[in-house]
């Protein structure tokens, strides 16, 4: 997690991190804007979740829309979910891509996942999120709505290694915590 006095750039509505399309929004946030889970464990990565309080409200438009928070019933065990990010395209790459990338990943049963009450696991040989994707979404689409079911947390050092799953913080587990933080920091 971040140290005090470090600024973070938040891009909303960007597909290319080098170019701001009309309707996209760019914010600078400081450590004070980041609310990490009070029981985060950097050794096990349990409770690997944080929220960012934006310095001002975001107006929705044709490229910026909210995402629904998924429930347990939304987790598509044995089927596919989507992850996206600007992380490395493969382990060992030296450059991060400018374009946002998306990958479809197979969600595996809880029995294949350590700590399934806290994590969702995916395992798709040759495909995975990678270094730099952490914090990004694991999503499913139902009709015309998108639901976030996970947050990219960690995985094998060699992204896409066929025998080791990728781990995603399990959104349904943290919905009460998310709601309590939103209530606590809600603008009046």
C-alpha positions as CSV (number, residue, x, y, z in Angstrom):
1,X,0.0,0.0,0.0
2,X,1.0,3.6,-0.4
3,X,3.2,5.6,1.9
4,X,2.2,9.1,3.1
5,X,3.0,12.1,0.7
6,X,2.7,9.9,-2.4
7,X,0.3,11.1,-5.1
8,X,-1.7,8.7,-7.2
9,X,-3.2,9.5,-10.6
10,X,-6.7,8.2,-11.0
11,X,-8.0,7.8,-14.6
12,X,-11.7,7.4,-15.1
13,X,-13.0,6.7,-18.6
14,X,-9.6,6.2,-20.2
15,X,-8.8,3.4,-22.7
16,X,-5.4,4.9,-23.6
17,X,-3.4,6.1,-20.6
18,X,-1.5,8.6,-22.8
19,X,-4.6,10.4,-24.1
20,X,-7.6,11.9,-22.4
21,X,-10.7,11.3,-24.5
22,X,-13.7,13.7,-24.2
23,X,-15.7,12.8,-21.1
24,X,-12.7,11.1,-19.4
25,X,-11.7,12.5,-16.0
26,X,-8.2,12.7,-14.4
27,X,-7.7,13.2,-10.6
28,X,-4.7,13.3,-8.4
29,X,-5.3,11.7,-5.0
30,X,-3.1,11.7,-1.9
31,X,-2.6,9.1,0.8
32,X,-5.3,10.8,2.8
33,X,-7.9,9.9,0.1
34,X,-7.2,6.1,0.4
35,X,-9.1,4.1,2.9
36,X,-7.6,0.6,3.2
37,X,-9.2,-2.3,5.1
38,X,-8.1,-2.1,8.7
39,X,-7.3,-5.9,8.8
40,X,-5.2,-5.9,5.6
41,X,-2.4,-8.4,6.0
42,X,0.6,-7.7,3.6
43,X,1.9,-11.3,4.2
44,X,-1.2,-13.3,3.3
45,X,-2.9,-10.5,1.3
46,X,-6.1,-11.2,3.2
47,X,-8.5,-8.2,3.2
48,X,-6.7,-6.8,0.1
49,X,-9.2,-4.0,-0.5
50,X,-9.1,-0.2,-0.3
51,X,-11.4,2.6,-1.4
52,X,-10.4,5.9,-2.8
53,X,-12.4,9.0,-1.8
54,X,-12.3,11.2,-4.9
55,X,-11.6,14.9,-4.3
56,X,-14.9,15.7,-6.1
57,X,-17.9,14.0,-7.5
58,X,-17.7,12.3,-10.9
59,X,-20.4,13.1,-13.5
60,X,-21.6,10.1,-15.5
61,X,-21.6,10.3,-19.2
62,X,-21.5,8.0,-22.2
63,X,-18.1,6.6,-21.2
64,X,-18.2,6.9,-17.4
65,X,-20.9,4.7,-15.8
66,X,-21.1,3.1,-12.4
67,X,-20.7,-0.7,-12.0
68,X,-22.9,-2.8,-9.8
69,X,-21.4,-4.7,-6.9
70,X,-21.9,-8.4,-7.5
71,X,-23.4,-10.9,-5.0
72,X,-22.4,-14.5,-4.3
73,X,-25.0,-15.7,-6.9
74,X,-23.2,-13.6,-9.6
75,X,-19.9,-15.6,-9.3
76,X,-19.8,-17.7,-12.5
77,X,-18.1,-20.9,-11.2
78,X,-17.0,-23.0,-14.2
79,X,-17.7,-20.1,-16.6
80,X,-15.9,-16.9,-17.6
81,X,-15.4,-13.4,-16.1
82,X,-13.6,-10.4,-17.5
83,X,-10.6,-8.6,-16.0
84,X,-9.0,-5.5,-17.3
85,X,-5.9,-3.4,-16.6
86,X,-2.8,-1.6,-17.8
87,X,-0.4,-4.3,-16.3
88,X,2.3,-6.2,-18.0
89,X,1.2,-8.4,-20.9
90,X,3.5,-11.2,-19.8
91,X,5.9,-11.8,-17.0
92,X,9.3,-10.2,-17.7
93,X,8.0,-7.5,-19.9
94,X,9.8,-4.2,-19.3
95,X,7.1,-1.8,-20.6
96,X,3.6,-1.3,-19.5
97,X,1.0,-1.0,-22.3
98,X,-0.6,2.3,-23.1
99,X,-3.9,0.7,-24.0
100,X,-6.3,-0.9,-21.5
101,X,-6.4,-4.6,-22.0
102,X,-9.1,-7.1,-21.2
103,X,-8.9,-10.9,-20.7
104,X,-11.6,-13.5,-20.2
105,X,-10.7,-15.9,-17.3
106,X,-12.4,-19.1,-16.1
107,X,-13.6,-18.9,-12.5
108,X,-12.7,-22.1,-10.7
109,X,-14.7,-23.7,-7.8
110,X,-14.0,-22.6,-4.3
111,X,-12.3,-25.9,-3.5
112,X,-9.4,-24.9,-5.9
113,X,-8.8,-21.6,-4.0
114,X,-7.0,-21.0,-0.7
115,X,-9.2,-18.8,1.6
116,X,-12.3,-18.9,-0.6
117,X,-14.3,-16.8,1.8
118,X,-12.0,-13.9,0.9
119,X,-10.9,-14.7,-2.7
120,X,-12.3,-15.8,-6.0
121,X,-9.8,-17.8,-8.2
122,X,-9.4,-18.0,-11.9
123,X,-7.4,-20.5,-13.9
124,X,-7.1,-20.2,-17.7
125,X,-3.9,-21.7,-19.1
126,X,-1.8,-19.1,-20.8
127,X,-4.1,-16.2,-19.7
128,X,-4.1,-14.2,-16.5
129,X,-3.8,-10.7,-15.1
130,X,-0.2,-9.7,-14.5
131,X,2.0,-7.3,-12.5
132,X,0.5,-3.8,-12.6
133,X,-3.1,-5.0,-12.9
134,X,-3.7,-5.2,-9.1
135,X,-6.7,-3.2,-8.0
136,X,-8.4,-3.7,-11.3
137,X,-11.9,-5.3,-11.7
138,X,-13.0,-8.9,-12.2
139,X,-16.4,-8.4,-13.8
140,X,-19.4,-10.3,-15.4
141,X,-22.1,-9.0,-17.7
142,X,-25.7,-9.8,-17.2
143,X,-27.9,-8.3,-19.9
144,X,-26.8,-4.7,-20.4
145,X,-25.4,-4.3,-16.8
146,X,-21.9,-5.1,-15.6
147,X,-21.2,-6.4,-12.1
148,X,-17.9,-6.3,-10.3
149,X,-17.3,-9.6,-8.4
150,X,-13.6,-9.3,-7.6
151,X,-10.6,-7.1,-7.4
152,X,-7.2,-8.2,-8.9
153,X,-5.1,-9.2,-5.9
154,X,-2.3,-11.6,-6.6
155,X,-1.2,-14.7,-8.6
156,X,1.8,-16.6,-9.8
157,X,5.0,-14.7,-10.6
158,X,4.8,-16.0,-14.1
159,X,1.4,-14.7,-15.2
160,X,-0.8,-17.3,-16.8
161,X,1.1,-20.2,-15.3
162,X,-1.1,-23.2,-16.0
163,X,-1.2,-24.8,-12.6
164,X,-1.5,-21.8,-10.3
165,X,-4.7,-19.7,-10.1
166,X,-5.0,-15.9,-10.0
167,X,-6.6,-14.5,-6.8
168,X,-9.2,-11.8,-6.7
169,X,-10.6,-10.2,-3.6
170,X,-14.2,-11.4,-3.3
171,X,-16.5,-8.4,-3.5
172,X,-19.6,-10.0,-2.0
173,X,-17.6,-10.7,1.2
174,X,-16.7,-7.0,1.5
175,X,-20.0,-5.4,0.6
176,X,-20.9,-4.6,4.2
177,X,-17.4,-3.0,4.7
178,X,-17.8,-1.0,1.4
179,X,-21.2,0.3,2.5
180,X,-19.9,1.3,5.9
181,X,-17.0,3.3,4.4
182,X,-19.3,5.0,1.9
183,X,-21.7,6.0,4.7
184,X,-18.8,7.2,6.8
185,X,-17.3,9.4,4.1
186,X,-20.4,10.4,2.2
187,X,-20.5,14.0,1.1
188,X,-23.3,16.0,2.7
